Amino acid sequence: MDLDEAFVSAGEFGRSQKRFTAFLVLLQVYVACQSMLILLVGAVPEYRIDQEEFPATREELAKHVHFANNFTSIWYLIKHEAYKVSLSSSLYFAGLLFGNIIFGPLSDKLGRKPVYMSGLFFDVIFGYVTAFASSYEIFAMSRFFVGIVNGGMSLVSFVLTQEYVGKSFWALTGSLTNVTFAIGMAIYALLGYYIREWRVLAFVSNSPGVLFFLLSFMLPESPRWLYSQGNTAEAEDVLQYIALANGKERLTVKLKPCAGTMKKDESAPGVLNLVKHPVLRWRTVILMYIWYVCSLVYYGLTLNAGELRGNLYLNVALYGLVEVPSFPLCMFFIEKSWSGRCKTTTAFLIFAGFACIFTVFLPENSAFFLSPSLLALCGKLAVSAAFNIIYIYTSELYPTVVRNAGLGVCSMACRLGGILAPFVPSMKSLNPSAPFMVFGISGLSAGFLTLLLPETLNKPIAETIGDLQAPTYQVLKNQKAE
C-alpha cells in the first residue's frame, strides 16, 4: 500500500495522533511566551524622575526614577535609550531568520525529531540566559539565540504535527497550532499582569519548556520523513505503533517502496532544489513575499498594541484573543470547493489591507465601533487567518523531501518582515498614518499575488520532487480535482 492508504488503515487521526497533536499544539503556548516576551518585558510603564535634570548615568537614573504599578523596565531603557527595546525585538526576529535557514534543511536531512529536540533544549537554555542576563548586551544576544532555536524548533514541530496525521486533517492540526499560539499570547498577558518584575516574568514563562523537553522523548519520528528517505521498514514500524495505539491490533502495515527515493551516493534534496526546478522556483518566490507580508502586518499590529491607549495587558490579551475567531472562519472556507486555500488567503489578505488603510481616515476620538483601534483589531483577525492558511497551504505545495526546506526559506522571508515590524509603529513620528498605510498596501499586494498559486484542496500530496511531474501524479491530480 502507499503511504496515504497506510494512514487510512492505521487511523488518520486516532488516539495516538490526538495525543501527539495535543502535545505539540500546547507547545505553542511556550513558543508564544518566548515570541512575545519583549511586549511586556520591554514595555515602559508610567514613571517619574524625582529631579529636574535627567540623570547622566544609568546608575543615577536607577536611584531617581520611580515606576508606576510596581513595574520595572529592563535597565531603565527610557528616553534616548528606548530604541534598544525595538533593537532587541529585531534581533529576536533576525534569529528566527537564521533558525529557519538552518533548521529546515537540517530536519529534511537528519530527521524531524532529533532537530526538534535539539532546538527545544537550547531554547530553554538561552531562555534562562535572558532571565539572568547581567547586562543589556547579554540580554540582546540571548534574544538573538533564542530566536534561532525557537524559530527552528517551532517550524519543525509544526511539520511534525502535520506529518503524524492523514492529509485530510492537515488543515485542522495546522489551525489548532496557530489558535493555541494566539491563546498563548493572552496567557502571557495574564502572567505579566501578576508578575511585574521582568526577570521573574522571563524565568516563569521559560520554565514550561523543561517539561515539554522531557515529554518530547515519547514522540516517534515522522513516518512521512522516514518513507521519503527510503527507510520503509522504520516507517512501517511507526505506522504499526500508531495503529496499535489506535486500537487496531491485527493490522499489518506493508508499504511499497518510495519511487523517488535517492540512492546512497546522491545528496539529499535541499534548498537548491527550490531554485533548480521551475515549478518550485516560482512558487517559492511568490510564497516568500506572502510570508514576508503576513509577518510584517501580523507582528507590526501586535507590537503596536503597546502604542494603543488603555491598559497594556488588556491590549496584549485582546490582540491575542481576537485571532481565535479567525480559525473557525478559515477552517470553514478552505475546505469549500468554491473557495479553497488560494481564494480564501487572497480574501483575508485584501480585507486586512483595506482594514489598515481605512484606519487612516478615522479620527482617534471616534466611537469604539468606528475607531481605528477596532479596525486594527479586524486587520489583525484577517491577517491571522491568512497566516494560518499560508502555513497549511505551503505545506501542501511542497513535496515531503523538501517540505521543511521550503517552509524554512518561506519562514526566512517571513522573519525579514518580523525584523522590520518593531520599527514600523515608530513611523508615527514622521506621519501618524504611515504605519497603517505600510500595512495596508502590503496586504493588498500580497493578496493579489496569491491568485498566481495553484489550488491544493482535495489534491494528492507529493512525496518527492519527481512526483510533481510524474504522469501518475498528474492523472490522479486531475481526477481528484474533478
VEXDREN-2710 file (C-alpha; in Angstrom, 1 decimal):
% VEXDREN-2710
k/r/px/py/pz
1/MET/0.0/0.0/0.0
2/ASP/1.1/3.6/-0.4
3/LEU/1.6/6.0/2.5
4/ASP/-1.8/7.7/2.4
5/GLU/-3.5/4.3/2.3
6/ALA/-1.4/3.2/5.3
7/PHE/-2.5/6.3/7.2
8/VAL/-6.2/5.5/6.5
9/SER/-5.7/1.9/7.7
10/ALA/-3.8/2.9/10.8
11/GLY/-6.1/5.7/11.6
12/GLU/-5.7/9.2/10.2
13/PHE/-6.5/10.9/13.5
14/GLY/-6.8/8.3/16.1
15/ARG/-6.0/8.3/19.8
16/SER/-2.2/8.3/19.3
17/GLN/-2.2/11.2/16.8
18/LYS/-4.6/13.1/19.1
19/ARG/-2.0/12.8/21.9
20/PHE/0.9/13.8/19.7
21/THR/-1.1/16.7/18.3
22/ALA/-2.3/17.9/21.7
23/PHE/1.3/17.9/23.0
24/LEU/2.7/19.8/20.0
25/VAL/-0.2/22.2/20.0
26/LEU/0.2/23.0/23.7
27/LEU/3.9/23.7/23.0
28/GLN/2.7/26.8/21.1
29/VAL/1.8/28.4/24.4
30/TYR/5.5/28.2/25.3
31/VAL/6.5/29.5/21.8
32/ALA/4.1/32.4/22.1
33/CYS/5.5/33.4/25.5
34/GLN/9.1/33.4/24.1
35/SER/8.0/35.3/20.9
36/MET/6.0/38.0/22.7
37/LEU/8.4/38.3/25.7
38/ILE/9.6/41.8/24.7
39/LEU/6.0/43.1/24.6
40/LEU/5.8/43.2/28.4
41/VAL/9.5/42.8/29.4
42/GLY/10.4/45.8/27.2
43/ALA/7.3/47.9/27.9
44/VAL/7.9/51.3/29.5
45/PRO/5.2/52.0/32.2
46/GLU/4.4/55.3/33.6
47/TYR/7.3/56.8/35.6
48/ARG/8.5/60.0/37.2
49/ILE/12.0/61.3/37.9
50/ASP/12.4/63.0/41.2
51/GLN/14.8/65.7/40.0
52/GLU/14.7/68.3/37.3
53/GLU/17.8/67.2/35.3
54/PHE/17.8/63.9/33.6
55/PRO/20.4/61.6/35.3
56/ALA/23.7/61.3/33.3
57/THR/24.3/57.6/34.1
58/ARG/22.2/54.5/34.3
59/GLU/23.2/54.0/38.0
60/GLU/22.0/57.6/38.8
61/LEU/18.8/57.0/36.8
62/ALA/18.0/53.9/38.8
63/LYS/18.1/55.9/42.0
64/HIS/15.9/58.7/40.8
65/VAL/13.3/57.0/38.5
66/HIS/10.1/55.7/40.0
67/PHE/7.8/53.4/38.0
68/ALA/4.0/53.1/38.5
69/ASN/2.2/49.8/39.3
70/ASN/5.3/48.0/40.7
71/PHE/6.6/47.5/37.2
72/THR/10.3/47.5/36.3
73/SER/11.8/48.3/32.9
74/ILE/14.9/46.4/31.6
75/TRP/17.9/48.5/32.5
76/TYR/15.7/51.7/32.5
77/LEU/15.6/51.9/28.7
78/ILE/13.7/55.2/28.5
79/LYS/14.2/58.5/26.8
80/HIS/17.2/58.3/24.4
81/GLU/17.7/54.6/25.1
82/ALA/14.2/53.5/24.3
83/TYR/15.3/52.4/20.8
84/LYS/17.1/49.4/22.4
85/VAL/13.8/47.7/23.1
86/SER/12.9/47.6/19.4
87/LEU/16.5/46.6/18.6
88/SER/16.3/43.6/20.9
89/SER/13.0/42.6/19.3
90/SER/14.5/42.9/15.9
91/LEU/17.5/40.8/17.0
92/TYR/15.0/38.1/18.0
93/PHE/13.4/38.1/14.6
94/ALA/16.8/38.1/13.0
95/GLY/17.5/35.0/15.0
96/LEU/14.3/33.5/13.7
97/LEU/15.5/34.1/10.2
98/PHE/18.7/32.2/10.8
99/GLY/16.9/29.4/12.6
100/ASN/14.6/28.8/9.7
101/ILE/17.6/28.7/7.3
102/ILE/19.4/26.2/9.4
103/PHE/16.7/24.0/10.9
104/GLY/14.5/23.5/7.9
105/PRO/17.1/21.8/5.6
106/LEU/18.7/20.0/8.7
107/SER/15.4/18.3/9.6
108/ASP/15.0/17.2/6.0
109/LYS/18.4/15.6/6.1
110/LEU/18.8/14.4/9.7
111/GLY/15.2/13.8/10.7
112/ARG/12.4/15.8/12.3
113/LYS/12.7/14.5/15.9
114/PRO/16.4/15.0/16.6
115/VAL/16.5/18.5/15.2
116/TYR/13.3/19.4/17.0
117/MET/14.7/18.1/20.3
118/SER/18.0/19.9/19.9
119/GLY/16.2/23.2/19.2
120/LEU/13.9/22.9/22.2
121/PHE/16.8/22.1/24.5
122/PHE/18.8/25.1/23.5
123/ASP/15.7/27.3/23.5
124/VAL/15.2/26.5/27.2
125/ILE/18.9/27.2/28.0
126/PHE/19.0/30.6/26.2
127/GLY/15.7/31.5/27.7
128/TYR/17.2/31.2/31.2
129/VAL/20.2/33.3/30.0
130/THR/17.7/36.0/29.1
131/ALA/16.2/35.9/32.6
132/PHE/19.6/36.1/34.4
133/ALA/21.4/38.4/31.9
134/SER/23.7/40.8/33.8
135/SER/23.7/43.5/31.1
136/TYR/21.6/44.7/28.2
137/GLU/24.3/43.4/25.7
138/ILE/23.9/39.8/27.1
139/PHE/20.1/40.2/27.1
140/ALA/20.1/41.3/23.5
141/MET/22.4/38.5/22.3
142/SER/20.4/35.9/24.3
143/ARG/17.3/37.1/22.5
144/PHE/19.1/36.6/19.2
145/PHE/20.0/33.0/20.1
146/VAL/16.5/32.3/21.5
147/GLY/15.2/33.5/18.1
148/ILE/17.4/31.0/16.2
149/VAL/16.4/27.9/18.2
150/ASN/12.8/29.0/19.0
151/GLY/12.1/29.7/15.3
152/GLY/13.8/26.5/14.1
153/MET/12.2/24.3/16.7
154/SER/8.6/25.7/16.2
155/LEU/9.0/25.2/12.4
156/VAL/10.0/21.6/12.8
157/SER/7.3/20.9/15.4
158/PHE/4.7/22.3/13.0
159/VAL/5.8/20.0/10.3
160/LEU/5.7/17.1/12.8
161/THR/2.2/18.0/13.7
162/GLN/1.2/17.7/10.1
163/GLU/3.1/14.5/9.3
164/TYR/1.8/12.5/12.2
165/VAL/-1.8/12.6/10.7
166/GLY/-3.5/11.9/7.4
167/LYS/-3.6/14.6/4.8
168/SER/-7.3/15.3/5.3
169/PHE/-6.5/16.5/8.9
170/TRP/-3.7/18.9/8.0
171/ALA/-6.0/21.9/8.0
172/LEU/-7.3/21.0/11.4
173/THR/-3.9/20.4/13.0
174/GLY/-2.4/23.5/11.4
175/SER/-5.3/25.6/12.7
176/LEU/-5.1/24.2/16.2
177/THR/-1.4/25.0/16.3
178/ASN/-2.0/28.7/15.3
179/VAL/-5.0/29.2/17.6
180/THR/-3.0/27.9/20.5
181/PHE/-0.3/30.4/19.8
182/ALA/-2.9/33.2/19.9
183/ILE/-4.2/31.9/23.3
184/GLY/-0.6/31.7/24.5
185/MET/-0.4/35.5/23.9
186/ALA/-3.4/36.0/26.2
187/ILE/-1.9/33.7/28.8
188/TYR/1.4/35.6/28.7
189/ALA/-0.5/38.9/29.2
190/LEU/-2.2/37.3/32.3
191/LEU/1.2/36.2/33.6
192/GLY/2.6/39.7/33.0
193/TYR/-0.3/41.2/34.9
194/TYR/0.5/39.3/38.1
195/ILE/4.3/39.2/37.7
196/ARG/5.6/42.8/37.3
197/GLU/9.4/42.1/37.8
198/TRP/10.8/41.4/34.4
199/ARG/13.4/38.8/35.4
200/VAL/10.8/36.7/37.3
201/LEU/8.4/37.0/34.3
202/ALA/11.1/35.8/31.9
203/PHE/12.0/32.9/34.2
204/VAL/8.4/31.8/34.7
205/SER/7.4/32.0/31.1
206/ASN/10.5/30.0/30.1
207/SER/10.2/27.2/32.7
208/PRO/7.4/25.1/30.9
209/GLY/10.0/24.4/28.2
210/VAL/11.8/22.0/30.6
211/LEU/8.6/19.9/30.9
212/PHE/8.0/19.9/27.2
213/PHE/11.5/18.8/26.5
214/LEU/11.3/15.8/28.9
215/LEU/7.9/14.7/27.4
216/SER/9.2/15.1/23.8
217/PHE/11.2/11.9/24.2
218/MET/7.9/10.0/23.8
219/LEU/7.3/11.3/20.3
220/PRO/8.2/9.0/17.4
221/GLU/10.0/10.1/14.2
222/SER/7.8/11.3/11.3
223/PRO/6.6/8.3/9.2
224/ARG/6.4/10.6/6.2
225/TRP/10.0/11.6/6.5
226/LEU/11.2/8.1/7.1
227/TYR/9.3/6.9/4.0
228/SER/10.6/9.8/1.8
229/GLN/14.2/8.8/2.8
230/GLY/13.7/5.2/1.8
231/ASN/13.5/3.9/5.4
232/THR/10.4/1.9/4.6
233/ALA/10.8/-0.6/7.4
234/GLU/11.1/2.1/10.1
235/ALA/8.1/4.0/8.6
236/GLU/6.1/0.7/8.8
237/ASP/7.2/0.4/12.5
238/VAL/6.0/3.9/13.3
239/LEU/2.7/3.3/11.5
240/GLN/2.3/0.0/13.2
241/TYR/2.8/1.7/16.6
242/ILE/0.2/4.3/15.7
243/ALA/-2.3/1.6/14.6
244/LEU/-1.8/-0.3/17.9
245/ALA/-2.3/2.8/19.9
246/ASN/-5.4/3.5/17.9
247/GLY/-6.8/0.0/18.9
248/LYS/-6.1/-1.7/15.6
249/GLU/-4.2/-4.7/16.9
250/ARG/-4.3/-7.1/13.9
251/LEU/-3.3/-4.5/11.3
252/THR/-0.2/-5.3/9.3
253/VAL/1.3/-2.3/7.5
254/LYS/3.3/-3.1/4.4
255/LEU/4.4/-0.1/2.3
256/LYS/5.5/-0.2/-1.3
257/PRO/9.0/1.3/-1.9
258/CYS/9.0/5.1/-2.4
259/ALA/9.6/5.7/-6.1
260/GLY/11.6/8.8/-5.7
261/THR/14.0/7.6/-3.0
262/MET/17.5/8.8/-3.6
263/LYS/20.5/6.5/-4.0
264/LYS/23.2/6.3/-1.4
265/ASP/25.7/8.3/-3.5
266/GLU/23.2/11.1/-4.1
267/SER/22.9/14.2/-2.0
268/ALA/19.7/14.8/-0.1
269/PRO/17.3/17.3/-1.7
270/GLY/17.7/20.7/-0.2
271/VAL/17.3/24.4/-0.7
272/LEU/19.0/24.4/-4.2
273/ASN/16.2/22.2/-5.5
274/LEU/13.8/25.0/-4.9
275/VAL/15.7/27.1/-7.4
276/LYS/16.6/24.3/-9.9
277/HIS/13.1/23.2/-10.6
278/PRO/10.9/25.8/-12.4
279/VAL/7.7/24.6/-10.8
280/LEU/9.1/25.1/-7.3
281/ARG/11.1/28.3/-8.2
282/TRP/8.1/30.5/-8.9
283/ARG/6.0/29.0/-6.1
284/THR/8.9/29.8/-3.7
285/VAL/9.3/33.4/-4.9
286/ILE/5.6/34.2/-4.5
287/LEU/5.3/32.4/-1.2
288/MET/8.3/34.2/0.2
289/TYR/6.6/37.6/-0.5
290/ILE/3.3/36.4/1.0
291/TRP/5.0/35.1/4.1
292/TYR/7.0/38.4/4.4
293/VAL/3.8/40.5/4.3
294/CYS/1.9/38.2/6.7
295/SER/4.8/38.6/9.2
296/LEU/5.2/42.4/8.7
297/VAL/1.4/43.1/9.2
298/TYR/0.9/40.4/11.9
299/TYR/3.8/41.4/14.2
300/GLY/3.5/45.1/13.3
301/LEU/-0.1/45.2/14.5
302/THR/0.7/43.0/17.5
303/LEU/3.7/45.2/18.6
304/ASN/1.5/48.2/18.0
305/ALA/-0.6/47.0/21.0
306/GLY/1.8/48.8/23.3
307/GLU/1.2/52.1/21.4
308/LEU/-2.6/52.0/22.0
309/ARG/-4.4/53.8/24.7
310/GLY/-5.7/52.0/27.7
311/ASN/-4.4/49.0/29.8
312/LEU/-1.3/47.4/28.3
313/TYR/-2.1/43.9/29.5
314/LEU/-5.7/44.1/28.2
315/ASN/-4.5/45.3/24.8
316/VAL/-1.9/42.4/24.5
317/ALA/-4.6/39.9/25.6
318/LEU/-7.1/41.3/23.0
319/TYR/-4.6/41.2/20.2
320/GLY/-4.1/37.5/21.0
321/LEU/-7.8/36.6/21.6
322/VAL/-9.0/38.5/18.5
323/GLU/-7.2/35.8/16.5
324/VAL/-9.3/33.0/17.9
325/PRO/-12.5/33.6/15.7
326/SER/-10.3/33.7/12.6
327/PHE/-9.5/29.9/12.8
328/PRO/-13.1/28.5/12.6
329/LEU/-13.6/31.0/9.8
330/CYS/-10.6/29.9/7.7
331/MET/-11.3/26.2/8.6
332/PHE/-14.8/26.7/7.1
333/PHE/-13.7/28.4/3.9
334/ILE/-10.6/26.5/3.0
335/GLU/-12.5/23.2/2.9
336/LYS/-15.1/24.5/0.4
337/SER/-14.6/23.8/-3.3
338/TRP/-15.7/27.3/-4.3
339/SER/-13.1/29.0/-2.1
340/GLY/-10.3/26.6/-1.2
341/ARG/-6.8/27.6/0.0
342/CYS/-6.0/30.1/-2.7
343/LYS/-9.1/32.3/-2.8
344/THR/-9.5/32.3/1.0
345/THR/-6.0/33.5/1.5
346/THR/-6.5/36.2/-1.1
347/ALA/-9.7/37.4/0.5
348/PHE/-8.3/37.6/4.0
349/LEU/-5.1/39.5/2.9
350/ILE/-7.1/42.0/0.9
351/PHE/-9.6/42.5/3.8
352/ALA/-6.6/43.1/6.2
353/GLY/-5.1/45.6/3.8
354/PHE/-8.3/47.6/3.5
355/ALA/-8.9/47.5/7.2
356/CYS/-5.5/49.0/7.9
357/ILE/-5.9/51.7/5.2
358/PHE/-9.4/52.7/6.4
359/THR/-7.9/53.4/9.9
360/VAL/-6.2/56.4/8.4
361/PHE/-9.5/58.2/7.6
362/LEU/-11.0/57.8/11.1
363/PRO/-10.3/60.3/14.0
364/GLU/-8.8/58.9/17.2
365/ASN/-11.6/60.1/19.4
366/SER/-14.4/58.4/17.3
367/ALA/-16.8/55.9/18.8
368/PHE/-15.5/52.4/19.5
369/PHE/-17.4/50.8/16.7
370/LEU/-15.9/53.2/14.2
371/SER/-12.5/53.7/15.9
372/PRO/-9.0/53.0/14.4
373/SER/-8.4/50.5/17.3
374/LEU/-11.4/48.4/16.2
375/LEU/-10.3/48.4/12.6
376/ALA/-6.8/47.5/13.6
377/LEU/-8.2/44.5/15.6
378/CYS/-10.2/43.5/12.5
379/GLY/-7.0/43.7/10.4
380/LYS/-5.2/41.5/13.0
381/LEU/-8.0/39.0/12.8
382/ALA/-7.8/38.8/9.0
383/VAL/-4.1/38.6/8.7
384/SER/-4.0/36.0/11.5
385/ALA/-6.4/33.9/9.3
386/ALA/-4.2/34.4/6.3
387/PHE/-1.1/33.5/8.3
388/ASN/-2.8/30.3/9.5
389/ILE/-3.8/29.3/6.0
390/ILE/-0.4/30.0/4.4
391/TYR/1.3/27.6/6.8
392/ILE/-1.1/24.8/5.7
393/TYR/-1.1/25.9/2.0
394/THR/2.7/26.0/1.9
395/SER/3.0/22.5/3.4
396/GLU/0.8/21.2/0.7
397/LEU/2.6/23.0/-2.2
398/TYR/6.0/21.3/-1.4
399/PRO/6.9/17.6/-1.7
400/THR/7.8/15.8/1.5
401/VAL/11.6/15.6/0.7
402/VAL/11.9/19.4/0.5
403/ARG/8.9/20.4/2.7
404/ASN/11.0/21.7/5.6
405/ALA/13.5/23.4/3.2
406/GLY/10.6/25.1/1.5
407/LEU/9.0/26.1/4.8
408/GLY/12.4/27.2/6.0
409/VAL/13.0/29.5/3.1
410/CYS/9.5/31.0/3.3
411/SER/9.9/31.5/7.0
412/MET/13.2/33.2/6.3
413/ALA/11.3/35.8/4.3
414/CYS/8.7/35.9/7.0
415/ARG/11.4/36.8/9.5
416/LEU/12.6/39.7/7.4
417/GLY/9.1/41.1/7.9
418/GLY/9.4/40.4/11.6
419/ILE/12.8/42.3/11.8
420/LEU/11.2/45.4/10.2
421/ALA/7.9/45.1/12.2
422/PRO/9.1/46.6/15.5
423/PHE/10.2/49.8/13.8
424/VAL/7.1/50.4/11.7
425/PRO/4.9/51.7/14.6
426/SER/7.7/54.2/15.3
427/MET/7.0/55.7/11.9
428/LYS/4.2/57.7/13.6
429/SER/6.8/60.3/14.4
430/LEU/7.1/61.0/10.7
431/ASN/3.4/60.7/9.8
432/PRO/0.6/59.4/12.1
433/SER/-0.9/57.5/9.0
434/ALA/2.4/55.9/7.8
435/PRO/2.4/52.6/9.7
436/PHE/-1.1/51.6/8.7
437/MET/-0.5/52.7/5.1
438/VAL/2.5/50.4/5.0
439/PHE/0.4/47.5/6.4
440/GLY/-2.5/48.2/4.1
441/ILE/-0.5/48.4/0.8
442/SER/1.5/45.3/1.7
443/GLY/-1.7/43.3/2.5
444/LEU/-3.3/44.2/-0.8
445/SER/-0.3/43.4/-2.9
446/ALA/0.2/40.0/-1.3
447/GLY/-3.5/39.2/-1.6
448/PHE/-3.5/39.7/-5.4
449/LEU/-0.2/37.7/-5.8
450/THR/-1.7/34.7/-4.1
451/LEU/-4.0/34.2/-7.1
452/LEU/-1.0/33.1/-9.1
453/LEU/-0.6/29.9/-6.9
454/PRO/-2.3/26.6/-7.7
455/GLU/-5.1/25.3/-5.6
456/THR/-4.3/22.2/-3.4
457/LEU/-7.7/21.4/-2.0
458/ASN/-8.5/17.6/-2.5
459/LYS/-5.3/17.1/-4.4
460/PRO/-2.6/14.5/-3.6
461/ILE/0.5/15.3/-1.6
462/ALA/3.7/14.8/-3.5
463/GLU/6.4/12.8/-1.6
464/THR/9.3/13.5/-4.0
465/ILE/10.2/16.2/-6.5
466/GLY/9.7/13.7/-9.3
467/ASP/6.0/13.3/-8.2
468/LEU/5.3/16.9/-9.4
469/GLN/6.0/15.9/-13.0
470/ALA/5.1/12.1/-12.8
471/PRO/2.2/11.2/-15.2
472/THR/0.5/9.1/-12.4
473/TYR/0.6/12.1/-10.1
474/GLN/-0.8/14.4/-12.9
475/VAL/-3.6/11.9/-13.7
476/LEU/-4.5/11.5/-10.0
477/LYS/-4.4/15.2/-9.5
478/ASN/-6.9/15.8/-12.4
479/GLN/-9.2/13.0/-11.2
480/LYS/-9.2/14.5/-7.7
481/ALA/-9.9/17.9/-9.0
482/GLU/-12.9/16.7/-10.9
END
